[in-house]
Amino acid sequence: MRILGIDPGSRVTGYGVIDVVGREAKYVDSGCIRTGGGALPDRLKKIYQGTQEIIQHYKPQEMAIEQVFMGRNADSALKLGQARAAAICAVFDDDMVVFEYAARQIKQALVGKGSADKTQVQHMVKILLKLQGNPQMDASDALAAALCHMHRDQTAQATARALA
């Protein structure tokens, strides 16, 4: 199975693609969709188009995306929500299943604590995917979302087998 992870942002949206082979994750690609400045609708269009290009090129079966969290700034949360929506809408033509995870849930799955910082998540992504160097921070967060989904899916399958 191939999973696309997305770390949404209105200026930089990270993406990461992994293949799940048995119980292991194999790194495929990662990077960032950079929207630059400009009006928000133009940036959202770039996120939508960039995500569509990634989907067409890598053909993932599922998407894992980070949920919006409400920080101190409501305007930032709204922009983040719109960036998420642009990425999610890009999967509609492919009937891809989208899974959403809270940032704390992703951190818990990778580092073992929901309050882990970005460098700890980046380090675990590097180790779990056996990468030579650290991926870009936003790409690392996207890969972490994909890995979290892989772990959740494997846990659900193991639970189902145990209950059968």
C-alpha positions in Angstrom: 0.0 0.0 0.0 1.2 3.5 -0.7 0.3 6.4 1.7 0.5 10.1 1.1 1.1 12.2 4.2 0.3 15.9 4.2 1.3 18.6 6.7 -0.9 21.5 5.6 0.2 25.1 5.7 -1.0 28.2 3.8 2.6 29.1 2.7 4.4 25.7 2.9 2.6 22.3 2.7 4.8 19.3 3.4 4.2 16.0 1.7 5.6 12.6 2.2 5.1 9.3 0.3 5.8 5.9 1.8 5.1 2.3 0.7 4.0 -0.2 3.3 5.7 -3.6 2.7 4.6 -6.1 5.3 5.3 -4.4 8.6 7.9 -2.0 7.2 7.7 1.5 5.8 9.8 2.3 2.7 10.6 5.9 1.8 9.4 6.9 -1.6 9.6 10.7 -1.7 9.0 13.9 0.3 9.1 17.6 -0.2 7.2 20.8 0.1 4.6 22.7 -1.9 5.7 26.3 -1.6 3.0 28.8 -2.3 5.0 32.0 -1.7 3.2 35.2 -1.0 0.2 36.5 -2.7 -3.5 36.3 -2.1 -4.8 33.3 -0.2 -7.0 32.0 -3.0 -3.9 31.8 -5.2 -1.9 30.0 -2.6 -4.8 27.5 -2.1 -4.8 26.9 -5.8 -1.1 26.0 -5.7 -1.7 23.6 -2.8 -4.6 21.9 -4.7 -2.6 21.7 -8.0 0.6 20.6 -6.2 -1.2 17.8 -4.3 -2.9 16.7 -7.5 0.5 16.4 -9.3 1.9 14.3 -6.4 -1.2 12.0 -6.5 -0.9 11.6 -10.3 2.8 10.8 -10.1 2.9 8.5 -7.1 -0.6 7.0 -7.2 -1.1 6.6 -3.4 -4.1 4.6 -2.2 -4.7 6.6 1.1 -3.9 10.0 2.5 -3.0 10.9 6.1 -3.4 14.6 7.0 -2.9 16.5 10.2 -6.0 18.0 11.7 -6.4 21.7 12.4 -5.5 22.8 16.0 -6.8 26.0 17.5 -3.8 28.0 18.8 -3.9 31.6 19.9 -4.7 33.0 16.5 -8.1 32.2 15.0 -7.1 33.7 11.6 -4.1 31.3 11.4 -6.4 28.3 12.2 -8.8 29.3 9.5 -6.1 29.6 6.9 -4.7 26.2 8.0 -8.2 24.7 7.6 -8.4 26.1 4.1 -5.0 24.7 3.2 -6.1 21.3 4.5 -9.3 21.6 2.4 -7.4 22.4 -0.7 -5.2 19.3 -0.2 -8.2 17.1 0.6 -10.2 18.3 -2.4 -7.3 17.2 -4.6 -8.0 13.5 -3.9 -11.7 13.6 -4.9 -11.1 12.5 -8.5 -9.1 9.5 -7.4 -11.7 8.4 -4.7 -8.8 8.1 -2.2 -9.6 7.5 1.4 -8.5 10.4 3.7 -7.5 9.8 7.4 -7.1 12.7 9.8 -4.8 12.7 12.8 -4.3 15.2 15.6 -0.7 16.6 15.9 -0.5 15.0 19.4 -1.6 11.6 18.0 1.1 11.7 15.3 3.8 12.7 17.9 2.6 9.9 20.2 2.8 7.3 17.5 6.3 8.3 16.4 8.1 9.5 19.6 6.0 8.0 22.3 4.8 11.3 23.8 2.2 13.8 22.4 4.2 16.8 23.5 7.4 15.9 21.4 8.9 18.8 19.5 9.5 18.9 15.8 13.2 17.9 16.0 12.3 14.8 17.9 9.7 13.9 15.3 12.2 14.6 12.5 14.8 12.4 14.1 12.3 9.5 14.5 11.2 9.8 10.8 14.9 9.6 9.8 15.4 6.5 11.9 12.1 4.7 11.0 12.6 5.3 7.2 16.4 4.7 7.4 17.2 8.0 5.7 20.8 9.3 5.4 19.9 12.9 6.4 17.0 14.8 7.9 14.1 15.6 5.6 12.9 19.2 5.5 10.8 20.0 8.6 7.4 20.3 6.8 8.2 17.1 4.8 9.2 15.3 8.0 5.9 16.2 9.6 4.1 14.9 6.5 6.1 11.6 6.6 5.2 11.4 10.3 1.5 11.6 9.4 1.9 8.8 6.9 3.8 6.6 9.5 1.2 7.3 12.1 -1.4 6.1 9.7 0.6 3.0 8.9 0.9 2.2 12.6 -2.8 2.8 13.3 -3.7 0.6 10.4 -1.4 -2.2 11.5 -2.7 -2.0 15.1 -6.3 -2.2 13.8 -5.5 -5.3 11.7 -3.7 -7.0 14.7 -6.7 -6.2 16.9 -9.1 -7.7 14.4 -7.0 -10.9 14.1 -6.9 -11.2 17.9 -10.7 -10.8 18.2 -11.4 -13.3 15.3 
